[in-house]
Amino acid sequence: MSCTFTARLCLGLTLSLWIPVLTGSLPKPILRVQPHSVVSRRTKVTFLCEETIGANEYHLYKDGKLYKTVTKNKQKPANKAEFSLSNVDLSNAGQYRCSYNTQDESSGYSDPLELVVTGDYWTPSLSAQASPVVTSGGYVTLQCESWHNNHRFILTVEGPQKLSWMQDSQYNNSTRKYHALFSVGPVTPNQRWIFRCYSYDRNRPYVWSPPSESVELLVSGIYEHYKPRLSVLPSPVVTAGGNMTLHCASDFHYDKFILTKEDKKFGNSLDTEHISSSRQYRALFIIGPTTPTHTGTFRCYGYFKNAPQLWSVPSDLQQILISGLSKKPSLLTHQGHILDPGMTLTLQCFSDINYDRFALHKVGGADIMQHSSQQTDTGFSVANFTLGYVSSSTGGQYRCYGAHNLSSEWSASSEPLDILITGQLPLTPSLSVKPNHTVHSGETVSLLCWSMDSVDTFILSKEGSAQQPLRLKSKSHDQQSQAEFSMSAVTSHLSGTYRCYGAQNSSFYLLSSASAPVELTVSETIESSTWSPKRPIPPIPTENKDHTMENLIRMGMAVLVLIVLSILATEAWRSHRQTHPAAGN
């Protein structure tokens, strides 16, 4: 249930009070209270009973019973009676009315006025869900919360309207607190929206807790044509312990800029300063030393000192990432480091650490892409960042970072990965190889890239290689720019197709068109013509075979032959002995 009222509090209660019936035709008086109908303990309170007839006597009633009486000769000015209560306590809380008497008759009762005394129970807390910054005409939800088990919460707003809302409390199992949610709106810029909340027991409706801290709603979008700009120096990715500067600027002369974070924390507001060279107004928010809690999304707003609750439209979001010391992930591209415009590009960040999410940042850029990771069968956490069709703006150096869901700290940076875009300079270099397109393992090869146009740097790439391309500063020779890429003790893995490109220092990642391809073949086989005639050519090694079994067979055959020969010799000797004795007889 919610309740809104004007001029008096709506407590949602019907009190059965004993009030004597007064008759007569006199107009009823008006009862007021100063300084307010909701006061803290030990506050001085004055009730004013006002009438228009000219009374002799005034009566003040509390909860239906006569409380005080004053006579006219003690009153200044006329037609008004003052009932003062100094140092009010909880016992003074209640419902009050007043009446007056003339010489002939008594008036009726005034309308009731509730005096609420605060200071009992625990102090509740008040917060705006999502953010206290709301666009003009929007709605916001305020939460009043307390550890104390009171039955109801009251939300009040400062101002002449004296608006208030009441809600029954509910227990929140997750926070183990009692709370109530109040939907407020539409919020308009024609007044200030400063709220406080209280709790109370329904059996003591005029005794409230101390007030919560105030929450003021800030109405944004008022100056919609003067949007400020937010940037960060030196980079939106900062190593923990380092410093960063958030730069809020506008062409419009706001008095102040304020920095906000998505967790509803506000930075200090700063006076703007005029920069004559750029004709803009700015404020520099210096943050440091940074900690993981600084990771998040920031905005800035402009406002004027005479209306601090009315803010401009917000700047674009600026993400900040604080990197730490945990193991760095790896970053690669399956499309190669050098791409033609119109090709699609996907960068893959991966790690053997079980990171829950990865972030990709282009060095020098303002944006940070974040993706949840996926686990592979091999135990890696992986995230693919699809950059779409490449153009000149895609060129640059990229790094990625990993993080766990329960931590705001990101890992150390991956090794940098360069993405280079071709066809961005109006020239095409030439590439040649010496001593020959076909060389032998161990020899030295030089690839010469040159151009008749002025070039600051030459880049050499090998088709299909995962390695970063080679860069060399150009040298001037015979009125041409050139760079010689020398490779000594080459091996067969250097065989392949090579191309070279030109680049200028002013656009490090934007390349010329590719040179014509050059094939390099590195042979592992050494031919006789490469050796000196005086030096014997080593025989080509034969296939290595295992002769153990053959040798065993030969040895077995030899032993078998020896055994057979021994048997034959023995038989011959026995036959000879048997023959000679027979001849002697």
C-alpha positions as CSV (number, residue, x, y, z in Angstrom):
1,M,0.0,0.0,0.0
2,S,1.3,3.5,-0.7
3,C,-0.1,6.8,0.4
4,T,0.3,10.4,-0.7
5,F,-1.0,13.4,1.1
6,T,-0.8,17.1,1.3
7,A,-0.5,19.2,4.5
8,R,-0.8,16.2,6.9
9,L,0.8,12.8,7.3
10,C,-1.1,9.7,6.2
11,L,-0.4,7.0,8.7
12,G,-3.0,4.6,7.5
13,L,-4.6,4.4,10.9
14,T,-8.0,5.1,12.3
15,L,-7.7,6.2,16.0
16,S,-10.7,5.9,18.3
17,L,-10.3,9.0,20.5
18,W,-12.7,10.3,23.1
19,I,-13.5,13.9,22.1
20,P,-16.3,15.8,23.7
21,V,-18.9,17.2,21.3
22,L,-18.8,20.9,21.1
23,T,-21.8,22.8,19.7
24,G,-22.2,26.3,18.4
25,S,-22.1,28.3,15.3
26,L,-18.6,29.7,15.7
27,P,-16.1,28.9,12.9
28,K,-13.6,26.2,13.9
29,P,-10.1,27.3,14.5
30,I,-7.0,26.4,12.6
31,L,-4.1,24.6,14.4
32,R,-0.6,24.9,13.2
33,V,2.8,23.8,14.6
34,Q,6.3,25.2,14.5
35,P,8.9,24.4,13.4
36,H,7.5,21.2,12.0
37,S,5.1,18.4,12.6
38,V,7.9,15.9,12.6
39,V,10.6,16.8,15.2
40,S,13.4,15.1,17.1
41,R,13.5,14.8,20.8
42,R,14.5,17.8,22.9
43,T,13.2,20.2,20.2
44,K,11.1,23.2,21.2
45,V,7.6,23.0,19.6
46,T,5.0,25.7,19.5
47,F,1.3,25.1,18.6
48,L,-0.6,28.0,17.2
49,C,-4.4,28.0,17.5
50,E,-5.8,30.7,15.2
51,E,-9.4,32.1,14.9
52,T,-11.1,35.2,13.5
53,I,-13.8,36.0,16.1
54,G,-11.8,37.2,19.1
55,A,-11.8,34.5,21.7
56,N,-11.4,34.8,25.5
57,E,-10.0,31.3,26.0
58,Y,-8.1,28.7,24.0
59,H,-7.9,25.0,24.6
60,L,-5.4,22.4,23.3
61,Y,-6.3,18.7,23.3
62,K,-4.0,15.7,23.0
63,D,-5.4,12.4,21.9
64,G,-8.9,13.6,22.8
65,K,-8.1,14.9,26.2
66,L,-7.7,18.5,27.4
67,Y,-4.0,19.2,27.5
68,K,-3.6,23.0,28.1
69,T,-5.7,26.1,28.3
70,V,-4.6,29.8,27.9
71,T,-6.6,33.0,28.2
72,K,-6.7,36.0,25.9
73,N,-5.0,38.5,28.2
74,K,-1.9,36.5,27.9
75,Q,-1.8,36.4,24.2
76,K,0.0,38.5,21.7
77,P,-1.1,39.1,19.0
78,A,-4.9,38.9,19.1
79,N,-6.9,36.0,17.5
80,K,-4.1,33.6,18.1
81,A,-2.9,31.4,21.0
82,E,0.5,29.9,21.5
83,F,1.1,26.6,23.3
84,S,4.8,25.9,23.8
85,L,6.4,22.6,24.5
86,S,10.1,22.8,25.4
87,N,12.3,19.8,25.1
88,V,9.7,17.5,23.7
89,D,10.0,13.8,24.4
90,L,8.4,10.7,23.1
91,S,5.5,11.2,25.4
92,N,4.6,14.4,23.6
93,A,4.0,12.5,20.4
94,G,0.3,12.3,19.5
95,Q,-2.7,13.9,17.8
96,Y,-3.6,17.4,18.7
97,R,-6.7,19.7,18.2
98,C,-7.7,23.1,19.6
99,S,-10.9,25.0,20.3
100,Y,-11.8,28.5,21.7
101,N,-14.5,30.1,23.8
102,T,-16.1,33.5,23.6
103,Q,-18.3,35.0,26.4
104,D,-21.3,33.3,24.9
105,E,-20.3,30.0,23.3
106,S,-17.6,27.5,22.3
107,S,-16.2,26.8,18.9
108,G,-15.9,23.4,17.3
109,Y,-12.6,21.6,17.1
110,S,-9.9,22.3,14.7
111,D,-8.8,19.6,12.2
112,P,-6.4,17.2,13.9
113,L,-2.7,17.7,13.7
114,E,-0.2,14.9,14.3
115,L,3.0,15.6,16.2
116,V,5.6,13.0,15.4
117,V,8.7,12.7,17.6
118,T,11.7,10.9,16.2
119,G,14.6,9.2,17.9
120,D,13.4,5.8,18.9
121,Y,14.5,2.5,17.4
122,W,17.5,2.0,15.0
123,T,18.3,4.4,12.2
124,P,17.2,3.0,8.8
125,S,19.2,3.5,5.6
126,L,17.8,4.9,2.3
127,S,19.2,4.2,-1.1
128,A,18.2,4.6,-4.7
129,Q,18.1,1.4,-6.7
130,A,20.2,1.6,-9.9
131,S,21.1,5.2,-9.4
132,P,19.8,8.5,-7.9
133,V,20.3,10.1,-11.3
134,V,17.0,10.0,-13.2
135,T,16.0,11.6,-16.5
136,S,13.3,14.2,-16.4
137,G,9.9,12.6,-16.3
138,G,11.3,9.3,-15.2
139,Y,10.7,7.1,-12.2
140,V,13.1,5.8,-9.5
141,T,12.8,3.1,-6.8
142,L,13.9,4.0,-3.3
143,Q,14.7,1.3,-0.7
144,C,14.4,1.9,3.0
145,E,16.1,-0.7,5.1
146,S,16.6,-1.5,8.8
147,W,17.8,-4.2,11.1
148,H,14.9,-3.4,13.5
149,N,11.7,-5.3,13.1
150,N,9.3,-2.3,12.8
151,H,6.0,-2.8,11.0
152,R,6.1,0.2,8.6
153,F,8.4,2.5,6.8
154,I,7.6,6.2,6.0
155,L,9.3,8.0,3.1
156,T,9.2,11.8,3.2
157,V,10.3,14.4,0.7
158,E,11.4,18.0,1.7
159,G,9.4,20.9,0.3
160,P,6.2,22.8,0.6
161,Q,4.1,19.9,-0.7
162,K,4.9,17.8,2.4
163,L,4.5,14.6,0.5
164,S,4.9,11.2,2.2
165,W,4.6,7.5,1.3
166,M,4.0,4.6,3.6
167,Q,4.7,0.9,3.1
168,D,4.6,-2.2,5.3
169,S,8.0,-3.7,6.0
170,Q,9.1,-7.0,4.5
171,Y,11.9,-9.3,5.6
172,N,14.7,-9.9,3.1
173,N,16.3,-13.3,3.6
174,S,19.4,-12.5,1.7
175,T,20.3,-9.4,3.7
176,R,18.5,-10.4,6.9
177,K,17.0,-7.0,7.1
178,Y,13.6,-5.5,6.9
179,H,12.9,-3.2,4.0
180,A,10.3,-1.5,1.8
181,L,10.4,-0.3,-1.8
182,F,8.9,3.0,-2.9
183,S,8.4,3.9,-6.5
184,V,8.7,7.7,-7.0
185,G,7.8,9.7,-10.0
186,P,7.4,11.3,-12.4
187,V,10.4,13.3,-11.3
188,T,10.4,16.8,-12.8
189,P,12.9,19.6,-12.7
190,N,10.6,22.1,-11.1
191,Q,11.5,21.2,-7.5
192,R,14.2,19.5,-5.5
193,W,13.6,15.9,-4.6
194,I,15.3,15.3,-1.2
195,F,14.1,12.2,0.6
196,R,14.5,10.6,4.1
197,C,12.9,7.6,5.5
198,Y,11.8,6.4,9.0
199,S,10.4,3.3,10.6
200,Y,7.8,2.9,13.2
201,D,5.6,0.4,15.1
202,R,1.9,0.4,14.2
203,N,1.0,0.4,17.9
204,R,3.0,3.7,18.3
205,P,2.2,5.5,15.1
206,Y,3.6,8.9,16.2
207,V,7.0,7.7,17.5
208,W,9.4,7.2,14.7
209,S,13.0,6.1,14.3
210,P,15.7,8.7,13.7
211,P,15.7,9.8,10.0
212,S,17.9,8.1,7.5
213,E,20.6,10.0,5.6
214,S,19.0,12.1,2.9
215,V,19.0,11.0,-0.7
216,E,18.5,13.6,-3.4
217,L,17.4,12.7,-6.8
218,L,19.4,14.4,-9.6
219,V,17.5,15.2,-12.7
220,S,19.6,14.7,-15.8
221,G,19.0,15.6,-19.5
222,I,18.1,19.2,-18.8
223,Y,20.7,20.7,-21.2
224,E,20.4,18.1,-23.9
225,H,22.2,20.1,-26.6
226,Y,25.4,20.5,-24.5
227,K,26.6,17.0,-23.9
228,P,30.0,16.8,-22.2
229,R,32.8,14.5,-23.4
230,L,34.8,12.1,-21.2
231,S,38.2,10.6,-21.9
232,V,41.0,9.0,-19.9
233,L,44.7,9.5,-19.9
234,P,47.1,7.7,-20.4
235,S,44.8,4.8,-21.2
236,P,41.5,3.2,-20.0
237,V,43.7,0.2,-19.0
238,V,45.8,1.0,-15.9
239,T,48.1,-1.2,-13.9
240,A,47.1,-1.5,-10.2
241,G,48.9,1.1,-8.3
242,G,49.2,3.5,-11.2
243,N,47.5,6.8,-11.8
244,M,44.9,7.9,-14.3
245,T,43.3,11.2,-15.2
246,L,39.6,11.4,-16.3
247,H,39.1,14.4,-18.6
248,C,35.6,15.9,-18.8
249,A,35.1,18.7,-21.3
250,S,32.4,20.7,-23.1
251,D,32.1,23.6,-25.4
252,F,29.4,24.9,-23.1
253,H,30.3,27.0,-20.0
254,Y,29.0,24.8,-17.2
255,D,30.1,25.9,-13.7
256,K,31.0,22.4,-12.5
257,F,31.5,18.9,-13.8
258,I,30.8,15.8,-11.7
259,L,32.1,12.3,-12.3
260,T,29.9,9.2,-11.5
261,K,30.5,5.5,-11.5
262,E,27.9,2.8,-12.2
263,D,28.0,1.6,-8.6
264,K,26.2,4.9,-7.7
265,K,29.4,6.4,-6.2
266,F,30.0,10.0,-7.1
267,G,33.4,11.6,-7.4
268,N,34.1,15.1,-6.2
269,S,32.6,17.8,-8.4
270,L,35.2,20.2,-9.8
271,D,35.0,23.8,-11.1
272,T,35.4,24.1,-14.8
273,E,38.4,25.9,-16.3
274,H,38.5,27.5,-19.7
275,I,41.1,26.4,-22.2
276,S,41.5,29.2,-24.7
277,S,43.5,27.2,-27.2
278,S,40.7,24.7,-27.7
279,R,37.8,27.0,-26.7
280,Q,36.4,24.5,-24.3
281,Y,35.7,24.1,-20.6
282,R,37.2,21.2,-18.8
283,A,37.8,19.5,-15.4
284,L,40.5,16.9,-14.7
285,F,39.7,14.1,-12.2
286,I,43.0,12.6,-11.0
287,I,42.6,9.1,-9.6
288,G,45.4,7.1,-8.0
289,P,47.0,5.0,-6.8
290,T,44.4,2.8,-8.5
291,T,43.0,-0.4,-7.0
292,P,40.7,-3.1,-8.5
293,T,37.7,-1.2,-7.1
294,H,38.3,1.5,-9.7
295,T,37.4,-1.0,-12.4
296,G,34.0,0.0,-13.9
297,T,32.1,2.4,-16.1
298,F,32.2,6.2,-15.6
299,R,30.2,9.2,-16.9
300,C,30.4,12.9,-16.3
301,Y,27.8,15.6,-16.2
302,G,27.8,19.4,-16.2
303,Y,25.6,21.7,-14.0
304,F,25.3,25.2,-12.6
305,K,25.9,26.3,-9.0
306,N,22.5,27.9,-8.7
307,A,20.7,24.6,-9.6
308,P,23.0,21.7,-8.5
309,Q,20.2,19.2,-8.8
310,L,19.7,19.7,-12.5
311,W,22.4,18.0,-14.6
312,S,23.2,17.9,-18.3
313,V,22.8,14.8,-20.5
314,P,25.5,12.3,-19.5
315,S,28.7,11.9,-21.5
316,D,29.3,8.7,-23.3
317,L,30.3,5.8,-21.1
318,Q,34.0,5.4,-20.4
319,Q,35.2,2.0,-19.2
320,I,38.2,1.6,-16.9
321,L,40.0,-1.6,-16.4
322,I,42.6,-2.2,-13.6
323,S,45.1,-4.9,-14.5
324,G,46.9,-6.9,-11.8
325,L,49.6,-9.5,-11.5
326,S,47.8,-12.8,-12.2
327,K,49.0,-14.9,-15.1
328,K,48.7,-13.2,-18.5
329,P,46.6,-14.8,-21.2
330,S,47.6,-15.2,-24.9
331,L,46.2,-13.4,-27.9
332,L,46.3,-14.6,-31.5
333,T,44.6,-14.2,-34.8
334,H,43.9,-17.0,-37.3
335,Q,43.6,-14.5,-40.2
336,G,47.2,-13.3,-39.9
337,H,48.7,-10.0,-38.8
338,I,48.3,-8.3,-42.2
339,L,44.9,-8.0,-43.7
340,D,43.3,-6.4,-46.7
341,P,40.3,-4.0,-46.2
342,G,37.0,-5.9,-46.2
343,M,38.4,-9.1,-44.7
344,T,36.9,-10.4,-41.5
345,L,38.9,-10.5,-38.3
346,T,38.5,-12.5,-35.1
347,L,40.9,-12.2,-32.3
348,Q,41.1,-15.1,-29.8
349,C,42.1,-14.7,-26.2
350,F,42.9,-17.8,-24.2
351,S,44.6,-19.1,-21.1
352,D,45.3,-22.3,-19.2
353,I,44.0,-20.4,-16.1
354,N,40.3,-20.9,-15.7
355,Y,39.3,-17.3,-16.3
356,D,35.5,-16.5,-16.4
357,R,35.8,-13.6,-18.8
358,F,38.2,-11.8,-21.1
359,A,38.6,-8.2,-22.1
360,L,40.1,-6.9,-25.4
361,H,41.6,-3.4,-25.7
362,K,43.0,-1.6,-28.6
363,V,46.0,0.4,-27.4
364,G,45.2,4.1,-27.7
365,G,41.4,3.5,-28.0
366,A,38.7,4.3,-25.6
367,D,36.6,1.1,-25.9
368,I,37.1,-2.2,-24.0
369,M,35.3,-5.3,-25.3
370,Q,34.3,-8.0,-22.8
371,H,33.2,-11.6,-23.4
372,S,32.5,-14.5,-21.2
373,S,34.9,-17.4,-21.6
374,Q,34.2,-20.9,-22.8
375,Q,36.1,-24.0,-21.6
376,T,37.7,-26.3,-24.2
377,D,38.2,-30.1,-23.9
378,T,41.9,-29.4,-23.4
379,G,41.3,-27.3,-20.3
380,F,41.7,-23.9,-21.8
381,S,39.4,-20.9,-21.2
382,V,38.8,-19.1,-24.5
383,A,36.9,-16.1,-25.8
384,N,36.6,-15.0,-29.5
385,F,36.3,-11.3,-30.3
386,T,34.8,-10.8,-33.8
387,L,35.8,-7.3,-35.1
388,G,33.9,-7.8,-38.4
389,Y,35.1,-6.3,-41.7
390,V,38.4,-4.6,-41.3
391,S,39.1,-1.0,-42.4
392,S,41.8,1.5,-41.7
393,S,40.3,2.1,-38.2
394,T,40.9,-1.6,-37.3
395,G,44.7,-1.2,-37.6
396,G,46.5,-1.0,-34.3
397,Q,48.0,-2.9,-31.4
398,Y,45.7,-5.1,-29.2
399,R,46.1,-6.7,-25.8
400,C,43.7,-8.9,-23.8
401,Y,43.1,-9.6,-20.1
402,G,41.4,-12.3,-18.0
403,A,39.4,-12.1,-14.9
404,H,37.3,-14.2,-12.5
405,N,33.6,-13.3,-11.8
406,L,34.1,-12.8,-8.1
407,S,37.0,-10.3,-8.5
408,S,37.1,-6.8,-10.0
409,E,40.9,-7.3,-10.7
410,W,42.0,-8.2,-14.2
411,S,45.1,-10.2,-15.1
412,A,48.4,-8.9,-16.4
413,S,48.3,-8.0,-20.1
414,S,48.9,-10.5,-22.9
415,E,51.7,-9.9,-25.2
416,P,50.8,-7.2,-27.8
417,L,49.4,-8.2,-31.1
418,D,49.7,-5.9,-34.1
419,I,47.0,-5.8,-36.8
420,L,48.2,-4.1,-40.0
421,I,45.9,-3.0,-42.8
422,T,47.1,-2.9,-46.4
423,G,46.3,-0.6,-49.3
424,Q,46.4,2.6,-47.2
425,L,49.4,4.3,-48.9
426,P,49.6,5.2,-52.6
427,L,52.7,3.1,-53.3
428,T,53.8,-0.5,-54.0
429,P,57.3,-1.6,-53.0
430,S,59.4,-4.2,-54.7
431,L,61.0,-7.3,-53.1
432,S,64.1,-9.2,-54.3
433,V,66.2,-12.0,-52.8
434,K,69.9,-12.7,-52.9
435,P,72.0,-14.7,-53.6
436,N,69.2,-16.9,-55.0
437,H,65.6,-18.0,-54.6
438,T,66.9,-21.5,-53.7
439,V,69.5,-21.8,-51.0
440,H,70.8,-24.5,-48.8
441,S,70.4,-25.0,-45.1
442,G,73.0,-23.0,-43.2
443,E,73.5,-20.3,-45.8
444,T,72.7,-16.6,-45.5
445,V,69.8,-15.0,-47.4
446,S,68.9,-11.3,-47.8
447,L,65.5,-10.0,-48.8
448,L,65.7,-6.5,-50.1
449,C,62.5,-4.3,-50.0
450,W,62.7,-1.0,-51.8
451,S,60.6,1.8,-53.3
452,M,61.2,4.9,-55.3
453,D,58.7,6.7,-53.0
454,S,59.7,8.0,-49.6
455,V,59.0,5.3,-47.0
456,D,59.8,5.4,-43.3
457,T,59.5,1.7,-42.5
458,F,59.4,-1.5,-44.4
459,I,57.6,-4.6,-43.2
460,L,58.4,-8.2,-44.3
461,S,55.8,-11.0,-43.8
462,K,55.9,-14.7,-44.5
463,E,52.6,-16.2,-45.8
464,G,51.0,-18.5,-43.2
465,S,53.4,-17.5,-40.3
466,A,52.0,-16.9,-36.9
467,Q,54.9,-14.7,-36.0
468,Q,54.7,-10.9,-36.0
469,P,56.0,-9.4,-39.3
470,L,59.5,-8.0,-39.3
471,R,60.0,-4.2,-39.3
472,L,63.1,-2.3,-40.4
473,K,63.6,1.5,-40.8
474,S,64.3,2.4,-44.3
475,K,67.6,3.8,-45.6
476,S,68.1,6.1,-48.6
477,H,70.2,4.7,-51.3
478,D,70.5,5.8,-55.0
479,Q,67.4,8.0,-54.5
480,Q,65.3,5.2,-53.3
481,S,64.1,4.0,-49.9
482,Q,65.1,0.5,-49.0
483,A,65.6,-2.0,-46.2
484,E,67.5,-5.3,-46.2
485,F,66.2,-8.2,-44.2
486,S,69.1,-10.6,-43.6
487,M,68.7,-14.1,-42.3
488,S,71.7,-16.2,-41.5
489,A,72.0,-20.0,-41.0
490,V,68.7,-20.5,-42.7
491,T,66.7,-23.7,-42.2
492,S,63.9,-25.3,-44.2
493,H,61.2,-23.8,-42.0
494,L,62.1,-20.4,-43.6
495,S,60.9,-21.7,-46.9
496,G,57.8,-20.0,-48.1
497,T,56.2,-17.0,-49.8
498,Y,57.4,-13.5,-48.7
499,R,55.9,-10.0,-49.3
500,C,56.9,-6.6,-48.2
501,Y,55.0,-3.4,-47.4
502,G,55.8,0.2,-46.8
503,A,54.6,2.3,-43.8
504,Q,55.0,5.9,-42.5
505,N,55.7,6.8,-38.9
506,S,52.6,8.9,-38.8
507,S,50.4,5.9,-39.4
508,F,52.3,3.0,-38.0
509,Y,49.7,0.3,-38.7
510,L,48.5,1.4,-42.1
511,L,50.5,-0.2,-44.9
512,S,51.0,0.2,-48.6
513,S,49.9,-2.4,-51.1
514,A,51.9,-5.6,-51.0
515,S,54.9,-6.2,-53.2
516,A,54.9,-9.1,-55.7
517,P,55.4,-12.4,-53.9
518,V,58.8,-13.9,-53.7
519,E,59.3,-17.6,-53.2
520,L,62.2,-18.8,-51.0
521,T,63.2,-22.4,-50.9
522,V,65.7,-23.8,-48.4
523,S,67.0,-27.2,-49.3
524,E,68.2,-29.6,-46.7
525,T,70.0,-31.9,-49.3
526,I,73.6,-30.9,-50.1
527,E,74.6,-31.5,-53.8
528,S,78.2,-32.3,-55.0
529,S,78.5,-29.1,-56.9
530,T,78.5,-27.2,-53.6
531,W,81.6,-28.8,-52.4
532,S,85.3,-28.2,-53.4
533,P,86.9,-30.9,-55.7
534,K,89.8,-31.3,-53.4
535,R,87.6,-32.4,-50.6
536,P,86.2,-36.0,-50.7
537,I,82.5,-36.1,-50.9
538,P,81.1,-38.2,-48.0
539,P,79.1,-41.2,-49.0
540,I,75.4,-40.8,-48.8
541,P,74.4,-42.8,-45.7
542,T,72.6,-46.0,-46.5
543,E,69.5,-47.0,-44.8
544,N,70.2,-48.3,-41.3
545,K,69.1,-52.0,-40.9
546,D,69.2,-54.4,-38.1
547,H,71.4,-57.5,-39.0
548,T,71.2,-59.3,-35.7
549,M,68.8,-62.0,-36.8
550,E,70.7,-62.7,-39.9
551,N,74.0,-63.1,-37.9
552,L,72.3,-65.5,-35.5
553,I,71.0,-67.6,-38.3
554,R,74.5,-67.8,-39.9
555,M,76.1,-68.7,-36.5
556,G,73.4,-71.4,-36.0
557,M,74.1,-72.9,-39.4
558,A,77.8,-73.0,-38.8
559,V,77.3,-74.8,-35.4
560,L,75.0,-77.2,-37.1
561,V,77.6,-78.0,-39.8
562,L,80.3,-78.5,-37.2
563,I,78.0,-80.9,-35.3
564,V,77.2,-82.9,-38.4
565,L,81.0,-83.1,-39.3
566,S,81.8,-84.2,-35.8
567,I,79.2,-87.0,-36.0
568,L,80.5,-88.2,-39.3
569,A,84.2,-88.2,-38.1
570,T,83.2,-90.1,-35.0
571,E,81.4,-92.7,-37.0
572,A,84.3,-93.1,-39.4
573,W,86.8,-93.6,-36.6
574,R,84.6,-96.3,-34.9
575,S,84.4,-98.1,-38.2
576,H,88.1,-98.0,-38.6
577,R,88.8,-99.6,-35.2
578,Q,86.3,-102.3,-35.8
579,T,88.0,-103.3,-39.1
580,H,91.6,-103.5,-37.9
581,P,91.1,-106.1,-35.1
582,A,89.3,-108.4,-37.6
583,A,92.4,-108.3,-39.9
584,G,94.8,-109.3,-37.1
585,N,93.0,-112.5,-36.3
